[in-house]
Amino acid sequence: MDLGELVTPAAPLAARLGVPSGPLFFPVTAYAPDGAVDLDTYRLHVRRGVEAGAAAVFACCGTGEFHALTPEEFELCVTAAVEAADGRVPVVAGAGYGTALAVRYARLAGRAGADGLLAMPPYLVRAGQEGLLRHYREVAAATSLPMIVYQRDNAVLTPEAVVELARTEGIIGLKDGLGDLDLMQRTLSAVRADGRGDFLYFNGLPTAELTQSAYRGIGITLYSSAVFCFAPEIAVACHTAFHTGDTDTVNRLVDGFYRPFVELRDKGPGYAVSLVKAGVRMRGLDVGEVRPPLHEPAGDHVKQLARLIERGHALLEEGK
């Protein structure tokens, strides 16, 4: 029996996420022409992603412009994502800023029906390990939702600190947005030696497909996919190739699509969100523009993205 057949909507979040049935989907947040959140378009975006093969929906996280949403908008969007997913896949919601606000967002996510939380780095401050541990423990204790901690920027954890997080009730995993594989290997080893072989790890780098072969080399099979937002066919094909060991397809897509996409993404600050959103609009769903302080990509860069998407689909045809 396929392991995926044993995982039901009622199963714990860790079990549902631990089966790599598809890419992890981080939808963009849709805005109407007047700038307000467009919930109908957002539901359609999420529903299409689930139907295209997403293993989970991570609502109102980095790609979803968590930073730009009011608490009221956040709750509406998470509720809409839960409605659109309709129990078919779990919905994980972002939670961040300082401890008090992170707790508030966690509780709003629970009220909206989310299955879990992605704890974003605390706002701005560079805290020591003791302070970071206290922050994540207080958020975890304030909600019944299982939580994944997002490591990046000003929230980088030592292996010893991750061992402590793994011992904390309600914390089920670590998403790595730093890219230090030496640190990650030592972290996996320390947590495993402490008896938590079930702790989850995620490659959370922007355009994670580019680095996923390296992450798989140390045992990390789960990753976020921003490309899935606007080119789910390419993202699913790449995910399948990783899962089946089809190195030829992985290399073809990395060389012909993902590497050029990353090079294009790096041409503008904030393009990890705004270029993705442009891609979603390009594929026929008007999700609006990004909110300040992000800005729209240059016109020439959007044209390059269109050519890259065409190239990606051509590469899929080559592999048939």
C-alpha positions as CSV (number, residue, x, y, z in Angstrom):
1,M,0.0,0.0,0.0
2,D,1.2,3.5,-0.8
3,L,2.0,5.4,2.3
4,G,-0.1,8.3,1.0
5,E,-3.1,6.1,1.2
6,L,-2.7,5.9,5.0
7,V,-2.8,9.6,5.5
8,T,-6.4,11.0,5.9
9,P,-7.6,14.5,6.4
10,A,-8.1,13.6,10.1
11,A,-4.4,12.5,10.5
12,P,-2.0,14.8,12.4
13,L,-0.4,17.6,10.4
14,A,3.1,16.1,10.7
15,A,1.8,12.8,9.1
16,R,0.1,14.7,6.3
17,L,3.1,16.8,5.5
18,G,5.6,14.0,5.9
19,V,4.4,12.2,2.8
20,P,5.9,14.0,-0.2
21,S,2.8,13.7,-2.5
22,G,3.4,17.0,-4.2
23,P,4.9,20.5,-3.9
24,L,4.1,22.7,-1.0
25,F,2.0,25.6,-2.3
26,F,2.5,29.2,-1.1
27,P,-0.2,31.1,-2.8
28,V,0.0,34.8,-3.5
29,T,-2.6,37.0,-1.9
30,A,-5.0,38.5,-4.5
31,Y,-5.9,42.2,-4.4
32,A,-8.7,43.9,-6.3
33,P,-8.2,47.1,-8.4
34,D,-9.0,49.2,-5.4
35,G,-6.3,47.5,-3.4
36,A,-8.6,45.5,-1.1
37,V,-8.1,41.8,-0.6
38,D,-10.0,39.9,-3.4
39,L,-11.2,36.8,-1.6
40,D,-13.0,35.3,-4.6
41,T,-9.9,35.4,-6.8
42,Y,-7.8,34.1,-3.8
43,R,-10.1,31.1,-3.3
44,L,-9.9,30.3,-7.0
45,H,-6.1,30.6,-6.9
46,V,-5.9,28.2,-3.9
47,R,-8.5,25.8,-5.4
48,R,-6.6,25.6,-8.7
49,G,-3.4,24.9,-6.8
50,V,-4.9,22.0,-4.8
51,E,-6.4,20.6,-8.0
52,A,-3.0,20.8,-9.7
53,G,-1.4,18.6,-7.1
54,A,-0.3,20.7,-4.1
55,A,0.4,18.6,-1.0
56,A,-0.4,21.5,1.3
57,V,-1.4,25.2,1.2
58,F,0.8,27.7,3.2
59,A,-1.5,30.7,3.3
60,C,-0.4,34.3,4.1
61,C,3.3,33.5,4.4
62,G,6.2,35.2,2.6
63,T,4.9,34.7,-1.0
64,G,1.5,35.7,0.3
65,E,2.7,39.1,1.6
66,F,2.1,38.3,5.3
67,H,3.8,41.6,6.1
68,A,1.3,43.6,4.2
69,L,-1.9,42.2,5.6
70,T,-3.9,43.6,8.6
71,P,-5.0,41.0,11.2
72,E,-8.5,41.2,9.8
73,E,-7.4,40.6,6.2
74,F,-5.2,37.7,7.5
75,E,-8.1,36.0,9.1
76,L,-10.3,36.4,6.0
77,C,-7.6,35.0,3.7
78,V,-6.9,32.0,5.9
79,T,-10.6,31.3,6.2
80,A,-10.9,31.5,2.4
81,A,-7.9,29.2,2.0
82,V,-9.5,26.6,4.3
83,E,-12.7,26.9,2.4
84,A,-11.0,26.4,-1.0
85,A,-8.8,23.5,0.2
86,D,-12.0,21.9,1.6
87,G,-10.1,19.3,3.7
88,R,-8.2,17.8,0.7
89,V,-4.9,19.1,1.9
90,P,-3.8,20.8,5.1
91,V,-3.7,24.6,5.4
92,V,-0.8,26.2,7.3
93,A,-0.9,29.9,8.1
94,G,1.9,32.3,8.8
95,A,2.4,33.9,12.2
96,G,5.0,36.5,13.0
97,Y,6.2,39.9,14.3
98,G,6.9,40.1,18.1
99,T,5.7,37.4,20.5
100,A,2.4,39.2,21.4
101,L,1.4,39.7,17.8
102,A,2.6,36.2,16.7
103,V,0.3,34.8,19.4
104,R,-2.6,36.9,18.1
105,Y,-2.0,35.7,14.5
106,A,-1.7,32.1,15.7
107,R,-5.1,32.4,17.5
108,L,-6.7,34.1,14.4
109,A,-5.4,31.2,12.3
110,G,-6.9,28.7,14.6
111,R,-10.2,30.5,14.5
112,A,-10.1,30.5,10.7
113,G,-9.7,26.7,10.7
114,A,-6.0,26.4,9.8
115,D,-4.3,23.0,10.4
116,G,-1.0,24.5,11.5
117,L,1.3,27.5,11.7
118,L,4.5,28.7,10.1
119,A,6.3,30.8,12.6
120,M,8.0,33.6,10.7
121,P,11.2,35.3,12.1
122,P,10.5,37.8,14.8
123,Y,10.3,41.4,13.6
124,L,13.6,43.0,12.9
125,V,15.5,42.3,16.2
126,R,18.5,40.0,16.3
127,A,17.9,38.0,19.4
128,G,20.1,35.4,21.1
129,Q,19.2,31.7,21.2
130,E,17.6,32.0,24.6
131,G,15.3,34.8,23.4
132,L,14.4,32.9,20.2
133,L,13.6,29.8,22.2
134,R,11.4,31.7,24.6
135,H,9.6,33.4,21.7
136,Y,8.7,30.2,19.8
137,R,7.8,28.3,23.0
138,E,5.4,31.1,24.0
139,V,3.7,31.0,20.6
140,A,3.5,27.2,20.6
141,A,2.0,27.3,24.2
142,A,-0.7,29.8,23.2
143,T,-2.3,27.7,20.5
144,S,-3.3,24.0,19.9
145,L,-2.1,24.3,16.3
146,P,1.1,22.4,15.4
147,M,3.9,24.8,14.4
148,I,6.9,24.9,12.0
149,V,9.7,27.3,12.8
150,Y,11.1,29.3,9.8
151,Q,14.8,29.8,10.1
152,R,16.3,32.7,8.1
153,D,17.7,36.2,8.3
154,N,17.6,37.3,12.0
155,A,16.3,33.9,13.3
156,V,19.2,31.4,12.9
157,L,19.2,28.6,15.4
158,T,22.1,26.4,16.6
159,P,21.7,22.6,16.6
160,E,21.3,22.7,20.3
161,A,18.5,25.2,20.1
162,V,16.6,23.1,17.5
163,V,16.9,20.1,19.8
164,E,15.1,22.2,22.4
165,L,12.5,23.2,19.9
166,A,12.0,19.6,18.9
167,R,11.4,18.8,22.6
168,T,8.7,21.5,22.8
169,E,5.1,20.3,22.6
170,G,3.4,21.6,19.5
171,I,6.6,22.3,17.4
172,I,6.9,19.7,14.6
173,G,9.5,21.0,12.2
174,L,12.0,23.5,10.9
175,K,11.9,25.3,7.6
176,D,15.3,26.4,6.5
177,G,15.6,29.7,4.5
178,L,19.3,30.2,5.3
179,G,21.0,27.6,3.0
180,D,23.9,26.6,5.3
181,L,24.0,22.8,4.6
182,D,26.8,22.3,7.1
183,L,24.6,23.8,9.9
184,M,21.6,21.8,8.7
185,Q,23.5,18.5,8.7
186,R,24.6,19.1,12.2
187,T,21.1,20.1,13.2
188,L,19.6,16.9,11.7
189,S,22.2,14.8,13.5
190,A,21.7,16.5,16.9
191,V,17.9,16.2,16.8
192,R,18.1,12.6,15.6
193,A,20.6,11.7,18.3
194,D,18.1,13.2,20.8
195,G,15.5,10.6,19.6
196,R,13.4,12.9,17.4
197,G,13.7,11.2,14.1
198,D,10.2,12.3,13.3
199,F,10.9,16.0,13.3
200,L,10.2,17.6,9.9
201,Y,12.6,19.7,7.8
202,F,11.9,21.8,4.8
203,N,14.0,23.5,2.2
204,G,12.6,27.0,2.4
205,L,15.0,28.9,0.1
206,P,13.5,31.0,-2.6
207,T,13.1,28.8,-5.7
208,A,13.9,25.8,-3.6
209,E,14.0,23.5,-6.6
210,L,17.4,24.9,-7.5
211,T,19.0,23.6,-4.3
212,Q,16.8,20.6,-3.6
213,S,19.2,18.0,-4.9
214,A,21.7,19.2,-2.3
215,Y,19.0,19.2,0.5
216,R,17.9,15.7,-0.5
217,G,21.6,14.7,-0.1
218,I,21.3,15.3,3.6
219,G,17.8,13.8,3.9
220,I,15.5,16.8,3.4
221,T,12.7,15.9,0.9
222,L,10.2,18.6,1.7
223,Y,10.4,22.0,0.0
224,S,8.3,25.1,-0.8
225,S,7.6,26.0,-4.4
226,A,6.9,29.5,-5.5
227,V,7.0,28.4,-9.1
228,F,4.0,26.2,-8.4
229,C,1.9,29.5,-8.1
230,F,2.3,30.3,-11.8
231,A,3.7,27.1,-13.5
232,P,2.3,24.1,-11.6
233,E,2.9,21.8,-14.5
234,I,6.7,22.5,-14.3
235,A,6.7,22.4,-10.5
236,V,4.9,19.1,-10.3
237,A,7.1,17.5,-13.0
238,C,10.2,18.6,-11.1
239,H,8.8,17.3,-7.8
240,T,8.0,13.9,-9.4
241,A,11.5,13.7,-10.9
242,F,13.0,14.3,-7.5
243,H,10.8,11.7,-5.9
244,T,11.4,9.0,-8.5
245,G,15.1,9.7,-8.9
246,D,14.8,10.9,-12.5
247,T,18.0,12.9,-12.6
248,D,17.8,13.6,-16.3
249,T,14.5,15.5,-15.9
250,V,15.7,17.3,-12.8
251,N,18.9,18.5,-14.6
252,R,17.0,19.5,-17.7
253,L,14.6,21.6,-15.7
254,V,17.2,23.1,-13.5
255,D,19.5,24.0,-16.4
256,G,16.8,25.3,-18.7
257,F,14.3,26.8,-16.4
258,Y,15.1,27.1,-12.7
259,R,18.6,28.5,-12.9
260,P,17.6,31.2,-15.5
261,F,14.5,32.0,-13.3
262,V,16.7,32.5,-10.3
263,E,19.0,34.7,-12.2
264,L,16.0,36.8,-13.3
265,R,14.5,36.8,-9.8
266,D,17.8,38.2,-8.5
267,K,17.6,41.2,-10.8
268,G,15.2,43.1,-8.5
269,P,14.7,43.3,-4.7
270,G,11.4,41.7,-3.8
271,Y,11.1,39.8,-7.0
272,A,10.7,36.5,-5.0
273,V,7.2,37.8,-4.5
274,S,6.4,40.4,-7.3
275,L,7.8,38.3,-10.1
276,V,5.8,35.3,-8.9
277,K,2.7,37.4,-8.8
278,A,3.4,38.7,-12.3
279,G,3.6,35.1,-13.4
280,V,0.2,34.3,-11.9
281,R,-1.3,37.2,-13.8
282,M,0.4,36.1,-17.0
283,R,-1.3,32.7,-16.7
284,G,-4.7,34.3,-16.7
285,L,-5.6,35.0,-13.1
286,D,-5.7,38.7,-12.1
287,V,-4.4,38.6,-8.6
288,G,-3.5,42.3,-8.7
289,E,-0.1,44.0,-7.9
290,V,2.0,43.7,-4.8
291,R,1.5,46.1,-2.0
292,P,4.2,48.6,-0.9
293,P,7.1,48.5,0.1
294,L,7.4,45.8,-2.7
295,H,7.2,47.0,-6.3
296,E,6.3,45.5,-9.6
297,P,9.0,44.0,-11.8
298,A,10.3,45.9,-14.8
299,G,8.4,45.4,-18.1
300,D,11.4,43.7,-19.8
301,H,11.8,41.3,-16.8
302,V,8.1,40.3,-17.2
303,K,8.8,39.6,-20.9
304,Q,11.8,37.5,-19.9
305,L,9.6,35.6,-17.5
306,A,7.0,34.9,-20.3
307,R,9.8,33.4,-22.4
308,L,11.0,31.3,-19.5
309,I,7.6,29.9,-18.9
310,E,7.4,28.9,-22.6
311,R,10.8,27.4,-22.3
312,G,9.8,25.4,-19.2
313,H,6.8,23.9,-21.0
314,A,9.0,23.1,-24.0
315,L,11.4,21.2,-21.7
316,L,8.5,19.2,-20.4
317,E,7.6,18.2,-24.0
318,E,11.2,17.2,-24.6
319,G,11.0,14.7,-21.8
320,K,8.0,12.8,-23.1
